[in-house]
Amino acid sequence: MKTINADLANHLVNASTTICFCWRLKLGDGSVLGFTEHDRDLTFDGTTFLAASGFSASAMQSEGGLGADTSEVAGGFSSEAISEEDLAAGRYEGARVEYFVVNWQAPSAFQLLSVQEIGDVRREAGAFRAELRSLTHKLSQPKGRSFARRCDAKLGDQRCGVDASSTDYSASGTITQVLADNRLLLTLEQSFEDGFFAFGTMMFTSGALSGLSVDVEANRVFGSGVKFDLWLPLSVLPDIGTGVTVTAGCNKAFSTCKAKFANQINFRGFPHVPGADFAYSYVDGESLHDGSPLYS
C-alpha cells in the first residue's frame, strides 16, 4: 500500500483541488527531462518540469497480478527539450518514466504514482505518441542461456574479455560523403581489411547524432575512403565532417573468436554441440558401432 504525501492528502479532501500531472524522463545517457501538463513550469524533487510541451496522457490500464500495465503519453515538439531528430534517432526508447501528481499551487505536495518505461514511439505531424509499459513487462522477457554453437556474450563485455576500445579493434574517423540513408563514406585513422567491422557498431561523436550508436552490416575500401553499410537507415542524415568511432564486429562463431580476437579461451558458446542434421540421423547397417563417439 502506498503512503501518500500528507500535504497532498490534506489537499485532496477539499471540495476543489489544484492538481496536475508531471512526467520525469531518465534517458540511457543519464539525461533527466521533466514535463508537465500545467500551463507554467513547476519545480519539485530536484527537477524542473517544463510546461508548454503539449504533454497529455491517456487513461492507464491496470490489472491485478503480474500483468504489464500500459498507458500512452502524447506530446508536441514545441518544447526545446524534445526534438523530432532525437525521437527519430531512438534516444527515448527504453527511457525510465516517473509519473507524478502534484499540487501546482504548492509543488512540494507531490506523489509518485508509477514508474514505467517507454515502449513503442510513433511520430505524427508535429507530435508523437509513446507507449508506457510498467516494469513488470520485463518478467516476460527470456532470461538465462541456451546451449547453442555461437557465443552469447557481447563483444567487449566482462564475459567476453576483449578490449574492444583498443586501437586493434576500433578506430576514429570522419564522414566525407553520405551515399544513402544507410551508406556512409568515411576516412579512418588507420586501415583495416574489408569486412572487419561487419556486425560491429558505429558511434557518432559529434553533430546532431552525437551519442547515437548504430549497427554496421559491412565495410570495404571505396576509392580513397571506406564505405560503411548500416543495417537500418538513418532517420536523420549526418553532416559532412561528423566524427565517428567504429568498433569491430563479431559473428559469434568459434573460428572468428580464435582467428580474429585470439580469445577462444573465453568463448561463451558450445561449438561442438551436434547440429540438426545429426539429431535427425538414424542408425544404418553400414556404420561402425563399437561404442566410440558418434560426433566429434
N, C-alpha and C positions, 0 to 999 in steps of 0.2 A: 504494500500500500504506500502511495506517495505521501510525503509530508509537504503540505502547501505552505508557501511563504505566508507568514502571519499577516503582514500588511496587506498582501493581495487578498487573502481570505476575508479580512475585515471589509475590504472594498467591495468584494463580490456580493455581499449580503445587502448592499444598498439597492434602492429601487432603480437607480440609474448608475451606470458604470462608464468608465473611460478606459477601455482596454483595446488593445490591438495585438497583432501577431508579428513576430520577428523571426528571421532565419539567419543563422550563422553558418557559413560555409568554411570548412577547413580542407584546403586542397592538398594534393600529394606533395607539392613543392614547399609546404609549410605556410603558404599564404592564408590569411584569415580575412574573410569578407563578411560584412553584416548588411542586412537589408530589412526593411520594414514596410508594411502596407500603410503606415501612418503618413500624414502629409508633412511631417518635419522629421529631421534626424533625431534619433534617440541614442543615449549612451548609458550602458549599464554592463556589469560583469566584464569590464575591461575592453569592451568593443563598442565602436560607433556603428549604429545601424542606419544605413542611408535610406532616405525617403526618395520619392520621385523615381523609383526604379521600376514601377509598374508591376511589382510582385503581387500575386494573389494565389490562393491555394484552393484546391477542390476539397470536397469532404473526404475525410480519412476513413478507409475501410479497415475495421479492426475486428479480429476474431479471437476466440479463446484458443488455448493450446499454443503450439509452436508454429502455426501457420504464419507466413510472412505478410505483415500488414503493408498496404500500398496506399499511396496518395499521389497527387500531382501538383506541381507548382508551375505557374506561368509568369513570364516577365518580359519586359521590353529591353531594348538596347539603349534606353535613354540614360542609363547610369554609366559613368565613365569606368566603373569597376568591372563591368561586363561588356565585352566586345564580341561581335559576331565572329571575328577571326579566332579569338581564344576558344569560343564554343565549337567552331568548326575543327579546331586543332585537337579537340578532346581533352582540354585541360580540366574540365569539370567532372568528367566521368569518374565514378568511384569516390567522389568527394564526400566527406562526412558532413551531414546537415543536422544542426541542432535547432529545434523548433520551440519558440518561446511564446508565452502570453505575458503581457506587461501592461501596467497602468501607465499610460503615456503622460499623465499629469504628475506621477511620482515614479519614475523609471526604476527606482531601487526596489519597487514591489513587482518582481517578475517571477515566473515559474517556468522551468524547463519541462516541456510536455513530452517530447520524444527525441530520439536520436535515430537518424536514418542515413542512407547512402543514396547518392544519385545513380539512377539506372539509365534507361534509355532517354536520350535527348533528341527532340525533334525541333527543327528550325522552321519558322514560318516567316512571312513578310514582316520584317522589323521586330520580330518577337521570337520566343522559344517556349517550349513546354518540356519539363523534365519530370520523369517518374522518380518518386521517392520510395525506397524499399526499406523496411525495417531490418535490423541487423540479424534477425532470425533467418533471413534468406541464405545466410552463409552455411546454415546447418544442412541445407540440401545440396551443397556442393561436394563433389567427390573428394575424399581425403585418403591419405595413405599412398602406398606404392604398388605398382604392378610388376609382375615378372615379365619383362619384355627384353628383346635383344638390344634395343637402343637405350642410351643413357637418359636418365630422368633428372639430371642436375642441370642447372643453368650455368652457362659458361661464365667463369669468374666468381661464382658464389663460394661459400665456405665448403660445401660438399665437393665442388669441382677442384678448387685449389689453384687454378691457373690465374696468374695476374694479368687479366685482360686489359688493364690500363697501361701495361708496359709498351714500349715502342716496338716490340716484336709482334704485337697483336693489335695495335691501334695507331692511328695517325691523324694529325690535324690537316685540314685543307680548306680551300676556298671555292665557292661556286663560281664558275666562269661562264656558264650558259645553262639556261633552263630549256631542255629539249622537249619536254612534255610534262604533264602534271605528275607523272611517276618516273621521270627520267631526267637526271641531272648530270652535267659535266663538271668535274672537279679537277683542281690541281692539288696534289698531295705533297707533303714534305719529304716523303720517301716513296720508293717504288715497291709494289707488291705484285705477285703473279695474278693472272686473271682468275676470278672465282674465289679469291682468298677471303673476300668479305661476304660471300653468299651465306645467307641465314644469319648474318650479323645485324648490326644496328648503325644508324646514323643519327647523331645528336647535333641539333642546331645550337650554336654557341653565340649567335648574335642575330640581330634583326627581329622581325615580327614573330618568328617562330622560335625564338630563343628558349631553350629548355625542353623543346619537344623532341622525342625520340621516335624514330620510325624504323621499320624492318626493311632490310636490304634483300632483294631477290638475287641480284647478280652484279658483277663488276668486271670490266675489261678495258684495256687500253684503247683509247679512241683519239686519234690524232695526237696532239700534244698533251692531252689530259687523260682522265679516267672516267668512263661512263658508268654511272650507277643506276640500276633499275630498282625501283621500290615495289614492294608487294601491293601497296594500296596507293591510290592517287592522293596528292596533297590538296586539301580544300583551299589553302592559301599558298600561292606561289612565292618562293623566296626571292629576294633581290640579288642581283649580281654582286658578288663580293661578300655574301653572307658566309660566316665561318661555320665549319662543321668539324665534328670528331667522329671518325668511323672506327668501328670495332669489329674484329674478325668474327666470322660465324663458325658454327659447328653443326654438322648434320646428325650428331649424336651416335654415329657409328663407331665401333671399337677401332676399326682401321684408321679412321680420322683422328681419334683421340691419341693413337700411338704415333702416327706419322707426322701429324701437324703440330701437336702440342706436347708430345713425349710425356703424356700424363696417364698412360694406361693403368698405372697402379691405383689411380683414383676413379677409374671408370665405374659409373653407377648404373650400369645395365647388366644384362645376362646374355653375353654374346653366344654362349653355347647352348642356349635353350633350343630344342628341336622346333622346326617350323611346322606349318600346317601340312606340308607335303609328307613329312614323317608321321605326324599324328594320324593321318588318314591312310597310311600304308597298311599292308596286311602281310601275313606270312605266306610265303610261296615255297615250293619244293626245291628251288634252286639255291636258296640262301643257306649259309653255314650257321648251324645252331649249336654252338659249343659253349654257350654261357658268356661269351665276350660281349662288350658293349655294342649295341646296335647303332649308336650315334656317337660321333666324336667330333 
